[in-house]
Amino acid sequence: MKTISKEEYRDKVYGCWLGKNIGGTLGAPFEAKREAVDLEFYTHDLSIGALPNDDLDLQLSWLCAAERFGTAVDAKILAEYWVSTIMPNWAEYGVGKTNLRLGLEPPVSGGFCNAFKDSNGSWIRSELWACLMPGHPELAVRYAYQDAIVDHADEGVYAEVFTAALESAAFVESDYEELVRIGLSYIPQDCGIAKAVKLAIDCYRSGLTWKEARIKLLNEIPGSFGGQLRYPNPDNVPQGPWGYDAPSNIGLTILGWYYGEGDFSRSICIAAGCGEDGDCTAATLGSIMGIILGASKLPKKWLEPIGDEIKTCSLNLKSSMIRVPKTVTELTERTCRLMPAFMVGNFDMYAQGAEISLSTGDALYDHPTRVWTIKPYNFVDEYPESFETFTGENAIMKIQVNVKDGIRIREGETRELKLHAENISGFVGNQLWLELRWILPEGWSIDTGTRTAMFLNQYHCGLGNAYSTAHITAGPITAPVTTVILEVVAHDRPGRIYIPVQFICEA
């Protein structure tokens, strides 16, 4: 365990947001371009200062949500802010909002009919969670996950978990190889994000130039972003599956970091110069290095042309739900004031100068966080079997309902429902008899009957999970979205969980 002062913490948060603004402004002119460019400085008209960028301003809505709801903020709350305050309808942003307006909740909203579920819109907004939980990636990733599932699934989710873990750890660790290993520990090792990161590192270690590494990466893990606007493609890199962009662009971010070899200017210039989603790669890398260096050590040449101003392009500024900071300084101060609420037990406000406790070494990696589990229980194990999974939770139990073969259904068709109940009441918590009641539309049926029971043991001796399977058959369908409700009650306990399971009748 290590401690840092509130002054050092503030310097790193300020460095994060300045680095985000710098990288986003540098990379914006190269967004969607599919060629390598040698850069040394900004290329836009410097008289206009910083350029607006969704990489930064999306997080301003999340900041307002976190200020209002504190640690209770979750995907359902963020979904309401998303629909109310986010203006763009392009790609995954629009699909996510459309699904939410149809009544589909996260994580279904992020994955259903979403060709862009593996794209870049989530990992570019991970810095807030890292700054609110510095040196504690095991906390930051849980909020990053809730964030990502609003409008992404699969690689889009893994990408934000990876960057949030890495950025949180950067408050205490500066070695980029160690930070990458920490980030990778929180995601599946066979996912596209992990493959792209490892390939970028292998290219660097094999002695390829950064331009050669870029071509190799885009050939072996092709994305679609650089083909969107039909810019020249002098290296003839292939067009990947439409919307499959997070792996290649995370790879280019790591490529810029390694080939920059610790130099802020060189690193962000390489990342932006790789094109593709150049504002996202440079902005994220700028924020990571800004955390490591702190604002006091950022090169002044990058700060003077763009100043402290925040410009937005994605927010509904007329919404009463948000109060948007106008400067990076204001954003920093509000982040720092909010941090103690998310760092309960790790922030000592009574210590001289107020100290923040940070994890170190192995504790930064994905590791068991529930002390009552006998079997190691890591964050990567929490990913649902698929993102067409519906979840409910209270203080003593967590219930998941996975719809096998998807939520599309027509009259007379049957779907298998896999139920997973988990006792989260503690190592010596109570065993629970759960009473399950299915509330079905008229004419629908379920083979277990509408009222059943499930025994849920305590976690002592490695138990604490229960599973069951049911098969639901659709009756008459009278609306595009049909909701089936599962009510779960722990016998003789006051709390009830209601889980809406939604089915789509698609033409």
JOZI-V491547 format. One record per residue. N is the residue number from 1. SS is DSSP state (alpha for helix, beta for strand, coil for the rest). PSI is psi as a letter, one per 30 degrees, with the letter a starting at -180 (NA if undefined). Layout:
BEGIN
((N:SS:PSI) (N:SS:PSI))
END
This chain:
BEGIN
((1:coil:k) (2:beta:l) (3:beta:k) (4:beta:l) (5:beta:l) (6:alpha:f) (7:alpha:e) (8:alpha:e) (9:alpha:e) (10:alpha:e) (11:alpha:e) (12:alpha:e) (13:alpha:e) (14:alpha:e) (15:alpha:e) (16:alpha:e) (17:alpha:e) (18:alpha:e) (19:alpha:e) (20:alpha:e) (21:alpha:e) (22:alpha:e) (23:alpha:e) (24:alpha:e) (25:alpha:e) (26:alpha:e) (27:alpha:f) (28:alpha:e) (29:alpha:f) (30:alpha:g) (31:coil:k) (32:coil:g) (33:beta:k) (34:coil:h) (35:coil:l) (36:coil:k) (37:coil:k) (38:coil:j) (39:coil:l) (40:coil:f) (41:coil:l) (42:coil:k) (43:coil:f) (44:coil:l) (45:coil:j) (46:alpha:f) (47:alpha:f) (48:alpha:g) (49:coil:b) (50:coil:l) (51:coil:k) (52:coil:k) (53:coil:k) (54:alpha:f) (55:alpha:e) (56:alpha:e) (57:alpha:f) (58:alpha:e) (59:alpha:f) (60:alpha:e) (61:alpha:e) (62:alpha:e) (63:alpha:e) (64:alpha:e) (65:alpha:e) (66:alpha:e) (67:alpha:e) (68:alpha:e) (69:alpha:f) (70:alpha:b) (71:alpha:f) (72:alpha:f) (73:coil:k) (74:coil:a) (75:alpha:e) (76:alpha:e) (77:alpha:e) (78:alpha:e) (79:alpha:e) (80:alpha:e) (81:alpha:e) (82:alpha:e) (83:alpha:e) (84:alpha:f) (85:alpha:f) (86:beta:k) (87:coil:e) (88:coil:k) (89:coil:g) (90:coil:k) (91:alpha:b) (92:alpha:f) (93:alpha:e) (94:alpha:e) (95:alpha:e) (96:alpha:e) (97:alpha:e) (98:alpha:e) (99:alpha:e) (100:alpha:e) (101:alpha:f) (102:coil:f) (103:coil:g) (104:coil:k) (105:coil:l) (106:coil:k) (107:coil:f) (108:alpha:e) (109:alpha:e) (110:alpha:f) (111:alpha:f) (112:coil:k) (113:coil:g) (114:coil:j) (115:coil:f) (116:coil:g) (117:coil:f) (118:coil:g) (119:coil:a) (120:coil:g) (121:coil:f) (122:coil:e) (123:alpha:f) (124:alpha:f) (125:alpha:h) (126:coil:f) (127:alpha:e) (128:alpha:e) (129:alpha:e) (130:alpha:e) (131:alpha:e) (132:alpha:f) (133:coil:i) (134:coil:k) (135:coil:g) (136:coil:i) (137:alpha:f) (138:alpha:f) (139:alpha:e) (140:alpha:e) (141:alpha:f) (142:alpha:e) (143:alpha:e) (144:alpha:e) (145:alpha:e) (146:alpha:e) (147:alpha:e) (148:alpha:e) (149:coil:f) (150:coil:e) (151:coil:g) (152:coil:l) (153:coil:l) (154:coil:b) (155:alpha:e) (156:alpha:e) (157:alpha:e) (158:alpha:e) (159:alpha:e) (160:alpha:e) (161:alpha:e) (162:alpha:e) (163:alpha:e) (164:alpha:e) (165:alpha:e) (166:alpha:e) (167:alpha:e) (168:alpha:e) (169:alpha:f) (170:coil:f) (171:coil:f) (172:coil:f) (173:coil:k) (174:coil:f) (175:coil:j) (176:alpha:f) (177:alpha:e) (178:alpha:e) (179:alpha:e) (180:alpha:e) (181:alpha:e) (182:alpha:e) (183:alpha:e) (184:alpha:f) (185:coil:f) (186:coil:f) (187:coil:l) (188:coil:k) (189:coil:f) (190:coil:g) (191:coil:l) (192:alpha:e) (193:alpha:e) (194:alpha:e) (195:alpha:e) (196:alpha:e) (197:alpha:e) (198:alpha:e) (199:alpha:e) (200:alpha:e) (201:alpha:e) (202:alpha:e) (203:alpha:e) (204:alpha:e) (205:alpha:f) (206:coil:f) (207:coil:g) (208:coil:l) (209:coil:l) (210:alpha:e) (211:alpha:e) (212:alpha:e) (213:alpha:e) (214:alpha:e) (215:alpha:e) (216:alpha:e) (217:alpha:e) (218:alpha:f) (219:alpha:e) (220:alpha:f) (221:coil:i) (222:coil:k) (223:coil:a) (224:coil:f) (225:alpha:e) (226:alpha:f) (227:alpha:g) (228:coil:e) (229:coil:g) (230:coil:h) (231:coil:l) (232:coil:k) (233:coil:i) (234:coil:f) (235:coil:g) (236:coil:h) (237:coil:k) (238:coil:l) (239:coil:k) (240:coil:l) (241:coil:k) (242:coil:k) (243:coil:f) (244:coil:i) (245:coil:f) (246:alpha:e) (247:alpha:e) (248:alpha:e) (249:alpha:e) (250:alpha:e) (251:alpha:e) (252:alpha:e) (253:alpha:e) (254:alpha:e) (255:alpha:e) (256:alpha:e) (257:alpha:e) (258:alpha:e) (259:alpha:f) (260:alpha:f) (261:coil:h) (262:coil:f) (263:coil:j) (264:alpha:e) (265:alpha:e) (266:alpha:e) (267:alpha:e) (268:alpha:f) (269:alpha:e) (270:alpha:e) (271:alpha:e) (272:alpha:e) (273:alpha:f) (274:coil:f) (275:coil:b) (276:beta:b) (277:coil:i) (278:alpha:f) (279:alpha:e) (280:alpha:e) (281:alpha:e) (282:alpha:e) (283:alpha:e) (284:alpha:e) (285:alpha:e) (286:alpha:e) (287:alpha:e) (288:alpha:e) (289:alpha:f) (290:alpha:e) (291:alpha:e) (292:alpha:e) (293:alpha:e) (294:coil:l) (295:alpha:e) (296:alpha:f) (297:alpha:g) (298:coil:k) (299:coil:k) (300:alpha:f) (301:alpha:f) (302:alpha:f) (303:alpha:e) (304:alpha:e) (305:coil:f) (306:coil:f) (307:coil:a) (308:coil:g) (309:beta:k) (310:coil:k) (311:coil:k) (312:coil:l) (313:coil:f) (314:coil:f) (315:beta:k) (316:coil:j) (317:coil:f) (318:coil:f) (319:coil:k) (320:coil:f) (321:coil:f) (322:coil:k) (323:coil:j) (324:coil:k) (325:coil:k) (326:coil:f) (327:beta:l) (328:alpha:e) (329:alpha:e) (330:alpha:e) (331:alpha:e) (332:alpha:e) (333:alpha:e) (334:alpha:e) (335:alpha:e) (336:alpha:e) (337:alpha:e) (338:alpha:f) (339:alpha:e) (340:alpha:e) (341:alpha:e) (342:alpha:f) (343:coil:h) (344:coil:k) (345:coil:f) (346:coil:g) (347:beta:j) (348:beta:j) (349:coil:f) (350:coil:f) (351:coil:l) (352:coil:j) (353:coil:f) (354:coil:j) (355:beta:k) (356:beta:k) (357:beta:k) (358:beta:k) (359:coil:l) (360:coil:l) (361:alpha:b) (362:alpha:f) (363:alpha:f) (364:alpha:f) (365:coil:l) (366:coil:k) (367:coil:l) (368:coil:k) (369:coil:f) (370:coil:j) (371:coil:f) (372:coil:f) (373:coil:k) (374:coil:e) (375:coil:k) (376:coil:k) (377:coil:j) (378:coil:l) (379:alpha:e) (380:alpha:f) (381:alpha:f) (382:alpha:f) (383:coil:k) (384:coil:l) (385:coil:e) (386:coil:l) (387:coil:g) (388:coil:h) (389:beta:k) (390:beta:k) (391:beta:k) (392:beta:k) (393:beta:k) (394:coil:a) (395:coil:f) (396:coil:f) (397:beta:l) (398:beta:k) (399:beta:k) (400:beta:k) (401:beta:j) (402:beta:k) (403:beta:j) (404:coil:k) (405:coil:g) (406:coil:l) (407:coil:f) (408:beta:k) (409:coil:l) (410:coil:l) (411:coil:k) (412:coil:f) (413:coil:l) (414:beta:k) (415:beta:k) (416:beta:k) (417:beta:k) (418:beta:j) (419:beta:k) (420:beta:j) (421:beta:k) (422:beta:k) (423:beta:j) (424:coil:g) (425:coil:f) (426:coil:l) (427:coil:e) (428:coil:h) (429:coil:l) (430:coil:k) (431:coil:k) (432:beta:k) (433:beta:k) (434:beta:k) (435:beta:k) (436:beta:k) (437:beta:k) (438:beta:k) (439:beta:j) (440:coil:l) (441:coil:l) (442:coil:k) (443:coil:f) (444:coil:l) (445:beta:l) (446:beta:k) (447:coil:f) (448:coil:f) (449:coil:l) (450:coil:f) (451:beta:j) (452:beta:l) (453:beta:l) (454:beta:k) (455:beta:k) (456:beta:j) (457:coil:l) (458:coil:l) (459:coil:f) (460:alpha:k) (461:alpha:g) (462:alpha:g) (463:coil:a) (464:coil:g) (465:beta:k) (466:beta:k) (467:beta:k) (468:beta:l) (469:beta:k) (470:beta:l) (471:beta:k) (472:beta:k) (473:beta:k) (474:coil:k) (475:coil:a) (476:coil:k) (477:coil:j) (478:coil:g) (479:coil:l) (480:coil:e) (481:beta:k) (482:beta:k) (483:beta:k) (484:beta:k) (485:beta:k) (486:beta:k) (487:beta:k) (488:beta:k) (489:beta:k) (490:beta:k) (491:coil:k) (492:coil:g) (493:coil:l) (494:coil:f) (495:coil:k) (496:beta:k) (497:beta:k) (498:beta:k) (499:beta:j) (500:beta:k) (501:beta:j) (502:beta:k) (503:beta:k) (504:beta:k) (505:coil:j) (506:coil:k) (507:coil:NA))
END
